[in-house]
């Protein structure tokens, strides 16, 4: 696949006018980035500061992001997903499904933060959801979609506190 893409991106930029030049520039960037990532020793990566990542998919994504940040390849934005929050029923209590999801979330973020150490001064983590939840449960032991959502931000440039009001 790489050889095919190199062939496409190496074609004369004049074939596509201004778009051809932009496509060729994007191709150079792509192959530079791929080369940088291929130089990383993913299997041999050792988290810093005694951090231990849990063996969840979410934590493994955070670990990869930490490695990219610490390697200096120029990572500016990463998108990491933790699905499974659409809990209309049977959320449970402190030992239920939602509590387990929150544990996966917090354990992963804590390992990432510990791993980066002082590098967190130049990193911001922003967590968000595409929909909010009501605070009050209903008859099937879950919550409905609501008007408010909780976003968390942490990192060196973040001033702590709670902002906004629950509608």
ABEGO torsion letter per residue (X at the ends): XAAAAAAAAABBAAAAEAAAAAAAAAAAAAAAAAAAAAABBAAABBBBGGBBBBBBAAAAAAAAAAAAAAAGAGBABBBBBBBGABBABGAEBAABAAAAAAAAAAAAAAAAAAAAEAAAAABBBBBBBABBBBABBBAAGBBBBBABBBBBBBEAABBBEBBEBBX
